[in-house]
Every structure is written in C-alpha cells, then in structure tokens.
Amino acid sequence: MANPKHLAILKQGGDVWNQWRGENINTAPDLRGTNLTKANLGLADLRGADLARALLDSSTQMDEKWRLVWEICLLYTSRCV
C-alpha cells in the first residue's frame, strides 16, 4: 500500500508535491496501489516514485512525458497495472 503521507502531499497539487520532493531528495515516493484515475497530477515530478499497481487511465491528468512513460509501460510490461 501507498504511504498515506506521500498520497496526502500529492493531493495538494504539483507545486506542493515538487517542493516536498526538493526537500526530501533521498525519499522514494511510495504510491503503490493508489487509485489515481481522474487525478490531476499536473506537473508533479514522479521520478523514482513507486507506482506499482497504481490505477491510472486516460482520465488521469499528467504531464505528457509521464503519460508517454505510462503508455510505453502498458505496451511492454504488465507491471504498470
């Protein structure tokens, strides 16, 4: 399961998330199993985040580079879902 603190920070928006990431560079965000459908991830920096079994779909708003990563992952592995 996801770290509830990490999820709470992400829900505050990309700016808050990115500030937290900058202040916690040695922390790997744990978002495992989180339902992110219809979430607005905006410009959130998701590098290094554990998104195993996280639910994302076409309604999840995210930066285009993260959408591309998600789509490639879906094509080549079952670990995205």
N, C-alpha and C positions, 0 to 999 in steps of 0.2 A: 504494500500500500504506500501511497504517496506520503511525504512528510506534510502534515497539516499546516505547519508554519510556512513552508515553501508555497503551498497552494494559496494560502491567505494573502501572501505577498503578491503572487501573480495576479490574483483577482483585483488588486488595487490598480492594475494597469502597467503598461510597458515602461513608463518613466520610473515608477516606483520600483518595479522589478529590476530594471537596469541599474538603478542606483544601488539597490541591495547587492546585486551581482558584483558591482565595482568595489563594494565594501567587504565582500565575502568571497574573494577570488579563489580561495582554497576549498570552498564548499561546492560539492557537486549537487545541483538541484535534483531532488527526488520527486518526480511527478508520476511515478508508476501507477498504472491502473486508473488514472484520473479521467473523468468524463469531460473532455474539452470540446464537445460538439457545441456549436453556436457560441463558443467563447471568443472574445476579442483579444487575441494575443498581440495585436498591433505590431510594434517594432521590438517586442520583447526579445532579448538575447537568450536564445535557448541552447547555445553551445554547451556541450557537456552534460546537458540535462538528461536524466534517465526517464524516457517516455515509454518504457516497455509496457505493453498492454494498455496504454492511454488511448482513449477513444477520440479520434479526430475525424472529421469528414469535410465535405465541401462547404458546410456552413461555418466551419471554424475560420475565423478571420485571422490571418497571419501574414507576415511579410512574404513576398513572393519567393525569396530564396528558401525559406523554411517550407513553403508549400511544395517547391520542387524537390527538396530533400525527402519530404513525406511521400510524394508520388513515386519517386525512384525507389524508395524503400518498399513500397507496396508492390512494385513490379518485380523486385528481385529477392524478396525475403518475406516470410510470414511473421517476422518479429515486430513489425510495425503495428500489428493489431493484437 
